[in-house]
Amino acid sequence: RLELKQPEYAQLREWSRQRETLVADRTRLVNRMTGLFRRYYPQFLETGAVDTTLAAALFELAPTPERAAHTQLQSIERVLREHRIRRISADEVKAILERQPLFVGAHLLDALVAQVELAYEQLGLVDRQLAKCETQIAQIVTKLHQEQKKATPEKPSDIDIWMSIDGVG
């Protein structure tokens, strides 16, 4: 039977697996949301990625082209300001969202909007869980690093080498 000297390695492996699962779940949700928007509100996709807090705020403000037409410019400006967006103006966002909508029956439209609302709620949960996983992984790696430094202070640890790689550390 194989036993690890440090239980942190087993914990790190499990948290890493959980993170991998959550990343796959997040990708699945974003793809589903993109598909839903293509079915009834393709112009919404032109405002940027659907998985951002800006997109969630814009969707809350204008979940349908009809609601976008009734949305005040000041409301869009407020959302853009809160998210510190300068690449696109409120006028441009409003013009994009007000474009000729696809014809979708009212009952189907209600169902699609409800699905997107649920997907945004799920995305928020997955994002919080991902943040928790990443915090746990960082804590375990920090603990392992400190223990390795104590055991062999004269040579760089595996974690020192790993953290020195561009894009990793």
Salt bridges, closest charged atoms under 4 A:
GLU8 OE2 - LYS143 NZ 2.83
GLU14 OE2 - ARG17 NH1 3.06
ASP25 OD1 - ARG28 NH2 3.96
GLU46 OE1 - ARG99 NH1 2.36
ASP51 OD2 - ARG26 NH1 2.80
GLU82 OE2 - ARG78 NH1 3.47
GLU98 OE2 - LYS94 NZ 2.85
ASP127 OD1 - ARG26 NE 2.55
GLU134 OE2 - ARG19 NE 3.04
ASP160 OD1 - HIS145 NE2 2.57
ASP160 OD2 - LYS149 NZ 2.88
